[in-house]
Amino acid sequence: MKEAKGQSAPTEAVGGKERQGAVQLPKCRLHFSHPLTQHFSPFLTDLPPEAARDKPRAHLTVVRQTPTQPLKNQFPALHWEHELGLAFTKNRMNYTNKFLVIPESGDYFVYSQVTFRGTTSECGEIGQGSRLNKPDSIIVVITKVTDSYPEPTQLLMGTKSVCEIGSNWFQPIYLGAMFSLQEGDKLMVNVSDISLVDYTKEDKTFFGAFLL
């Protein structure tokens, strides 16, 4: 069979020479992802890069705390840095008066780490003069406040004993999980003793959330 004029059969280079009749395959790209991306791959698989960049997210870092009067039946809430250093709020996520405010309904990953430091001795001394104001445990709670519901809701809680750690101790508590949140929900972090929070470095105590 004769070839049509002005057209030539596809060629393939073999050993530096071109061989006629080869079929050219379309080029493809290899995509590599970070382990964190793989962990959330069921949520991110079909999203274009532009959509991922537009999602609400925030990462807040610790600041020196000023003791304030907590709400009834609640531990004191922490204040946060939301603009300087590693801290940021993006894509309508807002921080105001101790709260992260959710701008869009959806499933969010919410997380916080609070590092405590202090001095203590054996638990057996609790209740005796020198131990009267020293805790035997530390507690962190991530709390949700919703305008349509009168009572705050505990989303996550972590606790550790500091009874037998030693005279000088450092203890981080990390919390993190996925929650279905509604537009206007407010999140805060409460701690059992605000005076024990380590605010010396922004990578020790932090709080954040992002839409999946």
Steps between C-alpha positions, in 0.01 A plus 500: 500500500633840405530782751312821435714775362618762745462261798749274666459212741588557867860423583681375811865546581674165562874490555536849358291411190135573431262207445176552308160382623547584871207644691567808708358488853371811676731652755403459866602658827596335825347656808667473840327598820592572859401233759252746656334541160483121465334479842220728382495367141132392511408866547753653261511260203265685265584856601691726260792692655302825483218353713744378766662843521161670550399293803469671840789423734681646798798429723528698824799516734543562870534842662557602859175443686317746721280321755131580446177392662385178325142434402284302740600131525790549257878506518670826393529551122834578333581810294691452171721676247335492155725717278869492599763228463354161409144616569245573225131503412401456135195486274242653735607309809488759778648527849329724752503517881648150563281338233563354155182576304397247233409684175357208301314181589690176441736242644801651678812357658541676835820473705689650790812437702551660840830460683502543875795547731529524875644365821338239718566214741335177603121477485489384860565858608186637334290691749792577728594869520775518234298288251165669546519707177698255286313271256524122482386499134479728197204515262442642150155531340403613149154653531236595242258786558189521280252788502206261463601293805532662844769273648857462363584156358822315581650366176826358637661463841843381611644459848833396652614441855793704628517329838828314468677671210760673714586841635511672157275367226384570143192327362338553156143391433398465133140469380373464144196358318252565219166668571199609298465871577248764400554856382527725804621231742774627733790293633720566802760320712451476877762391753482400864777739611588792274804592711675174403476550121840524329494809275878519437490357144227502236563136405421378852143624535270551199143465371351469154237368262458447126218397269550155348 
